[in-house]
Amino acid sequence: MSNLINHYEIKSIDNIVCLPGTGILRLFMTVDSDLSALLPYLNSYVNKARFLPQINWIRFPFTGFPEKKGNWNVAIKKDEIIIAKFNNSEEAKEVAKEVIDFLNHINDIKETIKPDTTAWNPPKVFDILNYLPKTNCKKCGFLSCMAFATKLAEGEVDIELCKELDLNSQNYIKLCKLFEKNS
C-alpha cells in the first residue's frame, strides 16, 4: 500500500514551555500530507483520544509502534504533529519515526475502522473534584486536589495518579464514568 505520509520534517525539539527547568522535551514536525481525514479513524482506534472536530485537532497517548515501550503525548492538526515528553532528542527522533509508521498503518487499515467524529467533551473540574478525596496530600505531585482535577480535565494525567483514591471505591468508578466517551 502507498503511504499517506512519505516525508516529514522535524522543525524543533525544545523544552516544554509549561514545564520550565524540567528538561522534558517536545518535538514539533510537519508532514507532506493533510492528516485531517485520518483524525476520525484515530479517534475511534486509539484509547483516550481527545478529538475536537470543530478545529480538526486530536491528541492521544502513544506507547510506541509496534511494541509498547513508552508513554508520549501526540497532537495532530492538519499537517503538523507535536509529540511530547522526551528526555533527550535521540528518543524524540526515534518516536517521531514510530508515530509516522503508526499513522501510515492506521491509514492502511482504515477500511476496517468505523470513523468516530464524536467531539471530546472533557468533564468539568468541579465535577472531577467532587469524587477526589480533597486531602491536598500532594502525593500526585500537585499542590492541591483542585490542581490535580484541572490536569485531569485537560487530559494531562491519569486518575490512578491520585494515591489517596481507593481504586475499588464508588468515587473511583464515578470518576472513570466522567471520562467515558459520549455515545
C-alpha positions in Angstrom: 0.0 0.0 0.0 1.1 3.6 -0.5 1.9 5.7 2.5 -0.2 8.6 3.5 3.0 10.3 4.8 6.1 9.9 2.7 8.1 12.7 4.2 8.3 14.6 7.4 10.5 17.3 8.7 11.4 17.9 12.4 11.1 21.7 12.9 12.2 21.7 16.5 13.0 19.7 19.6 12.8 22.0 22.7 11.8 22.3 26.3 8.1 22.1 27.1 7.1 25.7 27.9 4.6 24.7 30.7 7.3 22.6 32.4 10.3 25.0 32.5 13.5 23.8 34.0 12.5 20.1 34.0 14.5 19.2 30.9 11.4 17.5 29.4 11.3 18.0 25.7 8.7 18.2 22.9 9.1 17.7 19.2 7.3 19.7 16.5 7.2 18.4 12.9 5.4 18.9 9.7 4.4 16.2 7.2 3.8 16.2 3.5 0.0 15.3 3.8 -3.1 16.8 5.3 -4.0 14.3 8.1 -7.5 15.8 8.7 -9.3 12.9 7.1 -7.4 10.4 9.3 -8.4 12.0 12.6 -11.9 10.3 13.0 -10.2 7.0 12.4 -7.6 7.7 15.1 -10.5 8.9 17.4 -12.1 5.5 17.0 -8.9 3.4 17.2 -6.9 5.0 20.0 -8.0 4.8 23.6 -8.2 8.1 25.4 -8.2 10.1 22.2 -9.2 13.8 22.6 -10.8 14.8 19.3 -12.0 18.3 18.5 -13.6 18.2 15.1 -14.5 21.9 15.0 -10.8 22.7 14.8 -9.7 19.5 13.2 -7.4 18.6 16.1 -6.7 15.4 18.0 -4.5 14.4 21.0 -3.8 10.9 22.2 -1.4 8.9 24.3 1.2 6.9 22.3 3.1 4.0 23.7 5.1 3.1 20.7 4.6 1.2 17.4 4.5 -1.7 17.1 5.7 -2.5 20.6 4.8 -0.8 23.9 7.8 0.8 25.4 7.0 4.4 26.4 4.3 6.9 27.1 4.2 10.0 25.0 1.5 12.5 24.0 0.8 13.1 20.3 -1.2 16.1 19.0 -2.1 16.4 15.3 -3.6 19.3 13.4 -3.7 19.2 9.6 -0.1 18.6 8.6 1.5 19.4 12.0 2.4 16.9 14.7 3.6 17.7 18.2 5.0 14.8 20.4 5.7 15.5 24.0 7.6 14.3 27.0 11.0 13.2 26.0 14.2 13.0 28.0 16.5 13.6 25.0 16.5 14.4 21.3 17.5 10.9 20.2 14.5 9.5 21.8 12.3 12.2 20.2 13.6 11.4 16.7 13.0 7.7 17.2 9.5 8.2 18.4 8.8 10.6 15.6 9.5 7.8 13.1 7.3 5.4 15.1 4.4 7.9 15.0 4.7 8.3 11.3 4.8 4.5 10.9 1.7 4.3 13.2 -0.2 6.9 11.2 0.6 5.2 7.9 -0.6 1.9 9.5 -3.9 3.4 10.5 -4.3 4.8 7.0 -3.7 1.3 5.6 -6.3 -0.3 7.8 -8.9 2.5 8.0 -11.3 0.4 5.9 -11.6 -1.9 9.0 -12.2 1.0 11.4 -15.5 2.8 11.8 -14.7 6.5 12.0 -15.8 8.4 15.1 -16.4 12.1 14.8 -17.6 12.4 18.4 -16.0 15.5 19.9 -14.2 15.2 23.2 -16.2 16.7 25.9 -14.0 16.9 29.0 -15.6 16.8 32.4 -15.8 20.0 34.4 -13.1 20.5 37.0 -15.6 20.8 39.9 -17.3 17.6 38.8 -14.0 15.8 39.0 -13.2 17.4 42.3 -16.4 16.0 43.8 -15.0 12.5 43.5 -11.5 13.2 44.7 -10.5 12.8 48.4 -9.8 16.6 48.8 -7.0 15.9 51.2 -4.4 18.0 49.2 -1.8 15.4 50.2 0.5 16.3 47.2 1.2 12.6 46.6 0.2 13.0 43.0 2.8 15.7 42.5 0.3 18.7 42.5 -0.1 21.2 45.3 -3.9 20.6 45.7 -6.7 18.3 44.6 -8.0 21.2 42.6 -4.8 21.5 40.6 -4.9 17.7 40.0 -8.5 17.9 38.9 -7.6 20.6 36.4 -4.9 18.5 34.9 -7.3 15.5 34.8 -9.9 17.6 32.9 -7.2 18.7 30.5 -6.2 15.0 29.9 -2.7 15.6 31.1 -2.7 13.0 33.9 -4.4 9.7 34.7 -6.8 9.1 37.6 -4.6 6.5 39.0 -2.0 9.2 39.9 -4.2 10.0 42.9 -2.7 7.9 45.7 -5.5 8.6 48.1 -8.3 7.4 45.9 -9.3 3.8 46.5 -9.4 2.2 43.1 -12.3 -0.1 44.3 -14.4 2.8 45.6 -17.6 4.2 44.2 -15.9 7.6 43.8 -13.3 6.0 41.5 -16.0 4.3 39.4 -17.9 7.5 39.1 -14.8 9.4 38.2 -14.0 6.9 35.5 -17.5 7.3 34.1 -17.0 11.1 33.8 -14.2 10.3 31.3 -16.1 7.8 29.1 -16.7 8.9 25.6 -20.2 10.1 24.7 -22.1 7.6 22.8 
